[in-house]
Amino acid sequence: PSSISDITSVNTSNQLSMADLPVGRDGVVEISTNFLNWATAANVTTTNLNQSILVDAPGEHGFYRLRFPFLWSWP
């Protein structure tokens, strides 16, 4: 499954390293400080299985999640 594999602090932002991304799919990195209210921190367009992206830091405490919409096809 896709995941955030590493977080590195860069000034007032964080660099998220992501692994096992679905190539050619669009997704989002979301940010929250309380697990209840999630906001889009960045849009992700994958071109290879591993990449990184720079996003705003959530403050002292915060959480990120990586989401890719479910694709459904019917024969």
N, C-alpha and C positions, 0 to 999 in steps of 0.2 A: 504493500500500500504506500501511497504518497505520504511524505512526512517532512517536517522541519527537522533537519539533522543537526544544525548548529546555529547559535545566535552569537554575534560579535558586536559589541558596542562601538559605534563610530560617531564621535561627537554627540549630537543630540538625537541621533538615529540608531537603528539596529540593522545589521546586515543579517538576513536570514538565508542560510544555506538549505536548499531543499533537495530531497532525494526521491528517486523512483517516480518521477512525474510522468503522467500520460502524455506522450508526444502528440502535439497538434491540438491539444484541448485547452480551452480557456477556463481559468478558475480565479479565485480570489483569496487573498490573505485577509483575515478579519482580526480585529483587535477588541479587547474588552478589559475592563478593570474589575468586573464582578461576576463573570460567567452568565449574566442575564441579558445584558444589552451588548450586542455585537455590531460593530461598524466596519465598513470596508476600509482597509489600510492601503491595499494595492491590488491592482488587477494583474493576473499572471497569464502570460501566453507562453506556452512551453514549446521549445524548439529542440530540446534534448532531455535526457533522463535526469540530469542533475544541473541545477543552476542556482543563482543567488539573486536576492533582490534587497534593496534598501527601503526601509519603512520607518515611520516616526516611532519614537520610543513612547510607551504608554505612561510614563511617569515612574514613580518608585516601584509600583507593583502593577503587573498587567499580564495579559495572556494573549497568545496568538493562536489562530487555527487556520489550516489550509483546507479549502473546499473546492471541489470540482462538481459541477452539476451532473446529476444522473442522466445518462442518455438511454433512451428507450427506443427500440425499433421493433416493429411488428412485421412479420414476413409478408 
